[in-house]
Amino acid sequence: MNGYKLPLLPPKAELETKPVLRQLAKSHRALAELKGYAATIPNKHMLINAVTINEAKDSSAIENIITTHDELYKAISQASYRNPAAKEVARYRTALWQGYEMVQGRQLLTANMIIDIQAIIEINRAGIRKLPGTVIQNETTGEVVYTPPIGEQRILKLMSNLEKYINDDRDGADPLIKMAVVHYQFESIHPFYDGNGRTGRIVNVLYLVLKELLDSPILYLSRYIIRKKTEYYNLLQEVRTQGKWEEWILFILKGVEETAEQTLAMAKSINAEMEAMAAEIRDKLPKMYTRDFMELLFFEFYTKIAYIEKGLGVARRTAVTYLEALEKEGFLVSEKLGKERIYQNKRLFDLVKAQEILKAEG
């Protein structure tokens, strides 16, 4: 058993077909609108944190790692929280952030960076597969549908070729088409013993940032893939067996358009909620209101006394007074987790959960 003889990139097929070019225009337009709106939000981390919490949850769900928003919130806010699935999802979000920082710092996306991202997700340094035996099976029947390339040297050669394809734009190919090709190739190489799907979905958004189609990692295809999971895996296999590149690329491009529109709606909702809460706080607690304070409250689902101390440069007693006043007025809900009291921005929390439900129904 030698595994699939995966060709090197670029693909020999014609990728820029008429249907692809028509969809490409729609996908670029949706992405540009999202990028433009995101640029108007003063604190980009506010949106990134809100979007990545759903992405971490959804991407892990594809691999049958299931957790709730409540469990994930506790895992993120408390280092000692013991829920294995929630901790695993939280690591995915950490990997996203670190991958983003690496790409921003180096302006490259390399095979070694991808290995580092997978290591964060899986908490191990097993790296590239060295032993045979890895197969992709039908979840229902257990039938082996795909055997990825076997042999460390062969996999390293394919990853080196993928790295070159990602970073070398002299071919003039459209970056969204290349993203679809990169995703197919990475999933087909299947370079790791575990964490390939989650790592591959992080690579998608890092590629968009690298090519400046987005300024920050705020677009993810995981919810789209969950809804169309059977089609996703069938199309991947049809590229391998029948060379159906057009159908695969159209699938990914439509996912980009749909997801960009959903993320834009979420961004607008979060911004509107922050403005509404700001107006209420100005009305009820005028001495407390500052723009910096509002951005701290929407930076994450939760805040802590220490965050307010540091963020506003105030004494601990003042930070406690602020947070207790906000809780009394119903803006925050507090909970004792371990030795710390955590103050949850329930409006933001509920809004992001509601957006996930809307995406699932869409």
Stockholm file with secondary structure:
# STOCKHOLM 1.0

chainA/1-362         MNGYKLPLLPPKAELETKPVLRQLAKSHRALAELKGYAATIPNKHMLINAVTINEAKDSSAIENIITTHDELYKAISQASYRNPAAKEVARYRTALWQGYEMVQGRQLLTANMIIDIQAIIEINRAGIRKLPGTVIQNETTGEVVYTPPIGEQRILKLMSNLEKYINDDRDGADPLIKMAVVHYQFESIHPFYDGNGRTGRIVNVLYLVLKELLDSPILYLSRYIIRKKTEYYNLLQEVRTQGKWEEWILFILKGVEETAEQTLAMAKSINAEMEAMAAEIRDKLPKMYTRDFMELLFFEFYTKIAYIEKGLGVARRTAVTYLEALEKEGFLVSEKLGKERIYQNKRLFDLVKAQEILKAEG
#=GR chainA/1-362 SS CCCCCCCCSSCSSCCCCHHHHHHHHHHHHHHHHHHHHHTTCSCHHHHHHHHHHHHHHHHHHHTTCCCCHHHHHHHHHCTTCCCHHHHHHHHHHHHHHHHHHHHHHHSCCCHHHHHHHHHHHHTSCCCBCCSSCCCEECTTTCCEEECCCCSHHHHHHHHHHHHHHHHCCTTCCCHHHHHHHHHHHHHHHCCBSSCHHHHHHHHHHHHHHHTTSCSSSCCCCHHHHHHTHHHHHHHHHHHHHHCCHHHHHHHHHHHHHHHHHHHHHHHHHHHHHHHHHHHHHHHHCTTTCCHHHHHHHTTSSEECHHHHHHHHTCCHHHHHHHHHHHHHTTSCEEEEETTEEEEECHHHHHHHHHHHHHHHHC
#=GC SS_cons         CCCCCCCCSSCSSCCCCHHHHHHHHHHHHHHHHHHHHHTTCSCHHHHHHHHHHHHHHHHHHHTTCCCCHHHHHHHHHCTTCCCHHHHHHHHHHHHHHHHHHHHHHHSCCCHHHHHHHHHHHHTSCCCBCCSSCCCEECTTTCCEEECCCCSHHHHHHHHHHHHHHHHCCTTCCCHHHHHHHHHHHHHHHCCBSSCHHHHHHHHHHHHHHHTTSCSSSCCCCHHHHHHTHHHHHHHHHHHHHHCCHHHHHHHHHHHHHHHHHHHHHHHHHHHHHHHHHHHHHHHHCTTTCCHHHHHHHTTSSEECHHHHHHHHTCCHHHHHHHHHHHHHTTSCEEEEETTEEEEECHHHHHHHHHHHHHHHHC
//
